[in-house]
Amino acid sequence: MLIEELYDALIEAGASEAKAKAAARAIADYEKRFGGIERELASLRSDFRTELTEFRSEVGRNFAEVNRQFTEFRSDMERKFLEFRSDTDKQFAGVDKQFASVDKQFPGVDKQFAESRAYVEKEFTDIRGTLKLHNWMMGTTIALLTAMFLKMFH
């Protein structure tokens, strides 16, 4: 294969027919090579896009799974806390009845009971604060991990 326009131009410029053919064929070979390189680059680009899309999809699935597990964990912890609180409330209700009967017999018991209840309420408040801190710390850790994953994979 040779490029006729180049061949004609070289002949018109005074080159010999053999040299004009050789030059036109050499340029045609380069065009074939460049075309091959362009096709290969297009194929590589397509492969890269496919790989990147699959990678993003995999990362998305992994984050969805982590989110699902975190949601399950949080739901389970909330359920357990509510059960614990309900059981504790029932126990305190029973204790309240016992103290009411004791209160009739011993006038100072009511004051001691109020102090004890205030202490328990304070402890529950401390526990709630600690749980909120743990939730905040877990959220911060997840955000940090997310940022690290995004930094590593983006």
C-alpha positions as CSV (number, residue, x, y, z in Angstrom):
1,M,0.0,0.0,0.0
2,L,1.2,3.5,-0.8
3,I,-0.1,7.0,-0.5
4,E,-0.8,8.2,-4.0
5,E,-0.9,11.9,-3.1
6,L,2.6,11.7,-1.5
7,Y,3.9,9.6,-4.5
8,D,2.6,12.2,-7.0
9,A,4.0,15.1,-5.0
10,L,7.4,13.5,-4.8
11,I,7.5,12.7,-8.5
12,E,6.5,16.3,-9.3
13,A,9.2,17.5,-6.9
14,G,11.8,15.6,-9.0
15,A,12.3,12.4,-7.0
16,S,12.9,9.2,-8.9
17,E,10.0,6.8,-9.3
18,A,11.6,4.2,-7.0
19,K,12.4,6.6,-4.2
20,A,8.9,8.2,-4.5
21,K,7.3,4.7,-4.2
22,A,9.5,3.7,-1.3
23,A,8.8,7.0,0.6
24,A,5.0,6.7,0.0
25,R,5.0,3.1,1.1
26,A,7.0,3.9,4.3
27,I,4.6,6.7,5.2
28,A,1.6,4.3,4.6
29,D,3.3,1.7,7.0
30,Y,3.5,4.5,9.6
31,E,-0.1,5.3,9.2
32,K,-1.0,1.6,9.7
33,R,1.2,1.6,12.9
34,F,-0.5,4.7,14.2
35,G,-3.9,3.2,13.5
36,G,-2.9,0.1,15.4
37,I,-1.7,2.1,18.3
38,E,-5.0,4.1,18.3
39,R,-7.0,0.9,18.3
40,E,-4.9,-0.5,21.1
41,L,-5.3,2.7,23.2
42,A,-9.0,2.6,22.6
43,S,-9.1,-1.0,23.8
44,L,-7.0,-0.2,26.9
45,R,-9.2,2.8,27.7
46,S,-12.3,0.6,27.4
47,D,-10.7,-2.1,29.6
48,F,-9.8,0.5,32.2
49,R,-13.3,1.9,32.2
50,T,-14.7,-1.5,32.7
51,E,-12.3,-2.3,35.5
52,L,-13.0,1.0,37.2
53,T,-16.7,0.5,37.0
54,E,-16.4,-3.0,38.5
55,F,-14.1,-1.6,41.2
56,R,-16.6,1.1,42.1
57,S,-19.4,-1.4,42.1
58,E,-17.4,-3.7,44.4
59,V,-16.6,-0.8,46.8
60,G,-20.2,0.2,46.8
61,R,-21.3,-3.3,47.6
62,N,-18.7,-3.4,50.4
63,F,-19.9,-0.1,51.9
64,A,-23.5,-1.3,51.7
65,E,-22.6,-4.4,53.5
66,V,-20.8,-2.5,56.2
67,N,-23.7,-0.1,56.5
68,R,-26.1,-3.1,56.8
69,Q,-24.0,-4.7,59.5
70,F,-23.7,-1.4,61.4
71,T,-27.5,-0.9,61.2
72,E,-28.1,-4.4,62.5
73,F,-25.6,-3.9,65.3
74,R,-27.1,-0.6,66.3
75,S,-30.7,-2.0,66.1
76,D,-29.6,-4.9,68.2
77,M,-28.0,-2.7,70.8
78,E,-31.0,-0.4,71.0
79,R,-33.3,-3.4,71.4
80,K,-31.1,-4.9,74.2
81,F,-30.9,-1.5,75.9
82,L,-34.7,-1.1,75.7
83,E,-35.2,-4.7,77.1
84,F,-32.7,-3.9,79.9
85,R,-34.4,-0.7,80.7
86,S,-37.8,-2.4,80.7
87,D,-36.6,-5.1,83.0
88,T,-35.0,-2.6,85.2
89,D,-38.2,-0.5,85.3
90,K,-40.2,-3.6,86.2
91,Q,-37.8,-4.4,89.0
92,F,-37.9,-0.8,90.2
93,A,-41.7,-0.9,90.1
94,G,-41.6,-4.0,92.4
95,V,-39.1,-2.4,94.6
96,D,-41.3,0.7,94.8
97,K,-44.2,-1.5,96.1
98,Q,-42.0,-3.0,98.7
99,F,-40.7,0.3,99.8
100,A,-44.2,1.7,100.0
101,S,-45.1,-1.0,102.5
102,V,-41.9,-0.5,104.4
103,D,-42.4,3.3,104.2
104,K,-45.5,2.9,106.3
105,Q,-43.5,1.1,108.9
106,F,-40.4,3.2,108.8
107,P,-40.7,7.0,108.2
108,G,-37.1,7.5,107.2
109,V,-37.1,4.9,104.5
110,D,-38.7,7.2,101.9
111,K,-35.8,9.7,102.1
112,Q,-33.2,6.9,101.7
113,F,-35.2,5.5,98.7
114,A,-35.3,8.9,97.0
115,E,-31.6,9.2,97.4
116,S,-31.0,5.7,96.0
117,R,-33.4,6.4,93.0
118,A,-31.6,9.6,92.3
119,Y,-28.3,7.7,92.3
120,V,-29.6,5.2,89.8
121,E,-31.1,7.9,87.6
122,K,-27.7,9.6,87.6
123,E,-26.1,6.2,86.7
124,F,-28.5,5.8,83.8
125,T,-27.8,9.3,82.7
126,D,-24.1,8.5,82.8
127,I,-24.7,5.2,80.8
128,R,-26.7,7.1,78.2
129,G,-23.9,9.7,77.9
130,T,-21.4,6.9,77.5
131,L,-23.6,5.2,74.8
132,K,-23.9,8.5,73.0
133,L,-20.1,8.9,73.2
134,H,-19.7,5.4,71.9
135,N,-22.1,6.1,69.0
136,W,-20.2,9.3,68.2
137,M,-16.9,7.5,68.4
138,M,-18.2,4.7,66.1
139,G,-19.6,7.3,63.6
140,T,-16.2,9.1,63.7
141,T,-14.4,5.8,63.1
142,I,-16.6,4.9,60.2
143,A,-16.2,8.4,58.7
144,L,-12.4,8.0,59.1
145,L,-12.4,4.6,57.5
146,T,-14.7,5.9,54.7
147,A,-12.3,8.8,54.1
148,M,-9.3,6.4,54.1
149,F,-11.0,4.0,51.6
150,L,-12.0,6.9,49.4
151,K,-8.4,8.3,49.6
152,M,-7.0,4.9,48.8
153,F,-9.4,3.9,46.0
154,H,-10.2,7.2,44.4
